[in-house]
């Protein structure tokens, strides 16, 4: 007997019944992330032993740290820090990571960084992570960035100089 139940949230559940065996599978939409046509910065980061997990490949939690490192290098290249972009800081509002393939200890990852979707108070960083040697895509990610005045503890407008640089 095969039973398929579709929920309102676009998740699809499948239950397969066999004698003394129940198989449950969950089909759901996967996150998709389109890449911009142009990247503004690239960093190469070798994977350290602490970046791999018990499965001996790049840990999913490490990807967020790697893109943070690339983001800090991006800011440094432009003479900024995360706490001072033309007098205001930034704060991350969201993150999306889409995993494409494995990476291993010793691999050198190329992380391309783009500034995208400029708004009044923020923008998106989009990242493309590839294995430098093989050229294989490892992951892509996006972080939502909001400008923030840490002295006033409130959201701030995007600095005009920053907007001009990346418009």
N, C-alpha and C positions, 0 to 999 in steps of 0.2 A: 504494500500500500504506500502511496506517495501523497503527502499532504503539503501544499504550499500556501502560506499565509502571507498576505501583503499588508503591511501596516500603513498608516497615514503618513509616516515619516520617511517613506520611500525605502525602508528596510524590507528585505524579503527573507523570510524564514522558511527553511525546508526541513521537513522531518521525514526520514526514511525508516520504515519499520521492516525488519527482517526477524525471523524466528530468533528469539533471545538476543537480539541486537538492535540497538537504537542509535541511529546516526543523526546528529543535529548539525546543520551548517547554517551560517549566517552570511547572506550576500547583502552588501550595502554599498552605497556610493563611496568612492575613494576621493580624496582631495585631489584636485587638479590645480596646477599652477602654471600659467603661461609665462614664458620668458620674454623679456623686452628685446628689441632689436639691437640695442646697444648697451654695453656695460662701461662703467666709468672707472673701474679700478680692478686690479687682480692681485691676489696674494698667494704665495706658495707656502704650504704648511705641511711638514712631515709628521706622520702619525707616530706618536710615542707609545710605549708599552701600556701606559695608563689609559690610552684612548681606546683600547680594545677590550671586549668583554669576555665572559666565560665561553662564548662560542668562537673565540679567537678572531673576531672581526670587529670593525668599528662599532662602538656602542651607540645606540640611538640617542642617548642623553648627551653624548660627546658632540654631536653635530651642532647643537645649540651653542656650546662653548667655542667650537671652531668658527662659526659665523660671527660670534661676538669678537673673537680675535681679529678676523678680517675687517669687521666694522671699525674697531679701534685703529687699525692700520690705515683704513680709509680716512678717518677723521684726521689722523696725524699727517697724512700726505697733504691735506688741505689746510694744515695749520690750526686745527681745532682739537678739542677734546669732547667727550660726551657731555661734559658739564659746562662747556663754553663754546657755543656757536654764535658768534656775534652778540655775546652777552646773555644768552639763555642756554639752558641745558636741554637734554632729551630724556625721554622715558619710553620704554617699549610698551606698546598697548596690546599687541598680539603676536603670535608666531604660528607659522605653518611650515611643516617639513614633509616633503614627499621623498621617500627613499626609493632609489632606482637599482642599486647594485652594492655589493660588498666592497669594503676596503680593509686592508690589513696592516699590521705593524710594519713600519718602514716605508709604506707607500707615501709618496708626496702628492698632496692634494692641491689642485689649483682652485681657488675660490674667487670667482668673478662676482663683482658687486655692482649693482645698478641702483640709481635713485629713480623712483617711479611714483606716479599718482600723487603729484603735489597737490595739497589742499591748503586751506587757510591756516591750520594749526599743526599740520603734520604731513607725512609722506610714507611711502613704503621703501624699504631696502629689499631688493630681490637678489638672491644668490644662486649661482650655478656652481656646483661642486663636481669636479672631474678628477679622475686619476691622471696625473701628469704623464706617466709612462704609457699607459694604454689608451688614453683619451676617452675612456668609458665614463659615462655620467654616473656619479655615485648618489647624488641627491640634488634637489633644488629646494629652496626655502624662501620665505618672505617674513620680514618682521615689520609690523606697523610701528612707526616712530612718531611721537607727539612732542612738540616743543614745550618745555616746562620751565617756569621760573621757580627755582628752588628756594629763593629768599621769600617770595610771596606765597609759595606752595600752591601755585595754580598754573593752569595751561596758558601758554603764551602763543602769540602769532608767529608764523614762520618769518625769520629775518629776511628782509628783501634781498640782501646780497646773496644769501643761500639760494633763494628762489631764482634769481637771475642766473646763477652759476649752472643750474640744472633744469631750467625751463627749455 
